[in-house]
Amino acid sequence: MLITQGALMELSVAIGVVALLALGVSQGSITDRVDIFALPYLNEHLYLMMAMSGVFGVLRITGAIAMARNRMWGLVLSLFNCGVTLVLMIFLLPPGLVDGILTGTALVLILSGWLQLRPIVDRAELTEQTGRNSDPKLLVP
């Protein structure tokens, strides 16, 4: 999912800015006709935003490939990318909604794959600590 999101949503935008620059299309000719982002500052710097998308795409794909090869740094990079994307999503409305949905889904899949069926509180550990078989809801710190 992260590879697809990085390639289709992030890198395709970066390739688009290269094509627009090669064709000589000015940023003003695009932003005069349509507001892509809710914040005017982002619309004024559209080409920089498109280039930044390429950086996110490369990082997202790199983390996903490393995670597929069972590398812990890939997991950490992917979790960091998901967190940053979810925080920045609010500033990138309306396109950020799709990015947030895909990133949120990827984050749930990553965490469920990593942590699997691990409980929050291990009952056996609580029994060892208290010396009796007690309900964790009744334990007072």
C-alpha positions as a printed NumPy array, in Angstrom:
array([[  0.   ,   0.   ,   0.   ],
       [  2.822,   2.425,   0.845],
       [  4.617,   1.703,  -2.423],
       [  1.45 ,   2.343,  -4.416],
       [  0.687,   5.519,  -2.489],
       [  4.255,   6.765,  -2.858],
       [  4.364,   6.049,  -6.571],
       [  0.887,   7.163,  -7.614],
       [  0.207,  10.051,  -5.265],
       [  3.64 ,  11.42 ,  -4.485],
       [  6.105,  10.649,  -7.269],
       [  3.615,  11.221, -10.078],
       [  3.167,  14.79 ,  -8.821],
       [  6.941,  15.317,  -8.809],
       [  7.155,  13.99 , -12.363],
       [  4.321,  16.364, -13.245],
       [  6.25 ,  19.409, -12.04 ],
       [  9.257,  18.349, -14.133],
       [  6.986,  18.074, -17.175],
       [  5.374,  21.455, -16.484],
       [  8.759,  23.126, -16.107],
       [ 10.044,  21.457, -19.291],
       [  7.009,  22.736, -21.184],
       [  7.539,  26.239, -19.797],
       [  4.175,  26.439, -18.047],
       [  4.278,  29.178, -15.443],
       [  2.949,  28.506, -11.979],
       [  0.744,  31.588, -12.2  ],
       [ -1.136,  30.231, -15.19 ],
       [ -2.227,  27.26 , -13.07 ],
       [ -2.98 ,  29.004,  -9.784],
       [ -4.89 ,  31.853, -11.482],
       [ -7.472,  29.37 , -12.744],
       [ -7.868,  27.044,  -9.767],
       [ -7.144,  26.911,  -6.054],
       [ -5.721,  23.476,  -5.329],
       [ -5.15 ,  23.928,  -1.589],
       [ -7.297,  25.694,   0.988],
       [ -4.348,  27.814,   2.153],
       [ -3.304,  30.586,  -0.251],
       [  0.383,  30.253,   0.743],
       [  0.469,  26.694,  -0.593],
       [ -1.18 ,  27.736,  -3.853],
       [  1.392,  30.518,  -4.27 ],
       [  4.206,  27.954,  -3.98 ],
       [  2.593,  25.156,  -5.955],
       [  5.721,  24.023,  -7.79 ],
       [  7.668,  23.805,  -4.526],
       [  4.831,  21.763,  -3.03 ],
       [  4.957,  19.453,  -6.033],
       [  8.714,  19.008,  -5.623],
       [  8.257,  18.321,  -1.913],
       [  5.815,  15.609,  -2.857],
       [  8.651,  13.836,  -4.648],
       [ 10.716,  13.832,  -1.45 ],
       [  7.816,  12.285,   0.461],
       [  7.333,   9.721,  -2.304],
       [ 10.958,   8.602,  -2.287],
       [ 10.986,   8.338,   1.512],
       [  7.68 ,   6.459,   1.546],
       [  8.805,   3.94 ,  -1.079],
       [ 12.228,   3.508,   0.56 ],
       [ 10.63 ,   2.767,   3.938],
       [  8.124,   0.364,   2.406],
       [ 10.802,  -1.604,   0.541],
       [ 13.012,  -1.769,   3.644],
       [ 10.034,  -2.914,   5.704],
       [  9.25 ,  -5.599,   3.114],
       [ 12.855,  -6.795,   3.565],
       [ 12.267,  -7.022,   7.325],
       [ 14.452,  -4.054,   8.275],
       [ 13.581,  -2.229,  11.493],
       [ 14.739,   1.119,  10.085],
       [ 12.146,   0.717,   7.322],
       [  9.434,   0.253,   9.935],
       [ 10.564,   3.347,  11.835],
       [ 10.841,   5.408,   8.633],
       [  7.366,   4.297,   7.537],
       [  5.864,   5.095,  10.943],
       [  7.537,   8.509,  10.863],
       [  6.225,   9.154,   7.331],
       [  2.709,   8.176,   8.362],
       [  2.83 ,  10.44 ,  11.401],
       [  4.126,  13.432,   9.468],
       [  1.574,  12.904,   6.709],
       [ -1.316,  12.74 ,   9.174],
       [ -0.14 ,  15.941,  10.87 ],
       [  0.347,  17.819,   7.584],
       [ -2.889,  16.496,   6.104],
       [ -4.908,  19.348,   7.641],
       [ -2.83 ,  21.943,   5.782],
       [ -3.137,  20.19 ,   2.442],
       [ -6.916,  20.162,   2.15 ],
       [ -8.719,  19.008,   0.045],
       [ -6.153,  16.649,  -1.586],
       [ -4.879,  15.781,   1.886],
       [ -8.078,  13.871,   2.625],
       [ -7.211,  11.071,   0.219],
       [ -3.628,  11.058,   1.464],
       [ -4.886,  10.852,   5.055],
       [ -7.228,   7.96 ,   4.309],
       [ -4.479,   5.974,   2.589],
       [ -1.892,   6.839,   5.242],
       [ -4.267,   6.007,   8.087],
       [ -5.039,   2.657,   6.502],
       [ -1.34 ,   1.943,   6.011],
       [ -0.621,   2.912,   9.625],
       [ -3.281,   0.523,  10.935],
       [ -1.888,  -2.282,   8.757],
       [  1.698,  -1.596,   9.854],
       [  0.817,  -1.521,  13.536],
       [ -1.424,  -4.577,  13.369],
       [  1.293,  -6.51 ,  11.538],
       [  4.006,  -5.399,  13.932],
       [  2.162,  -5.779,  17.229],
       [ -0.233,  -8.543,  16.12 ],
       [ -2.205,  -9.993,  19.038],
       [ -0.073,  -8.613,  21.866],
       [ -2.207,  -7.507,  24.797],
       [ -1.836,  -4.109,  26.38 ],
       [ -1.672,  -5.689,  29.849],
       [ -0.212,  -9.179,  30.239],
       [ -2.288, -11.052,  32.839],
       [  0.537, -13.482,  33.666],
       [  2.844, -10.568,  34.43 ],
       [  0.223,  -8.987,  36.68 ],
       [ -0.206, -12.261,  38.566],
       [  3.556, -12.455,  39.153],
       [  3.714,  -8.86 ,  40.365],
       [  0.791,  -9.086,  42.76 ],
       [  1.309, -12.673,  43.869],
       [ -2.329, -13.526,  43.29 ],
       [ -4.702, -14.06 ,  40.418],
       [ -6.536, -10.757,  40.347],
       [ -8.563,  -8.859,  37.823],
       [ -6.496,  -5.989,  36.32 ],
       [ -9.534,  -3.721,  36.582],
       [ -9.462,  -4.07 ,  40.332],
       [ -5.777,  -3.259,  40.715],
       [ -5.098,   0.15 ,  42.179],
       [ -1.692,   1.716,  41.424]])
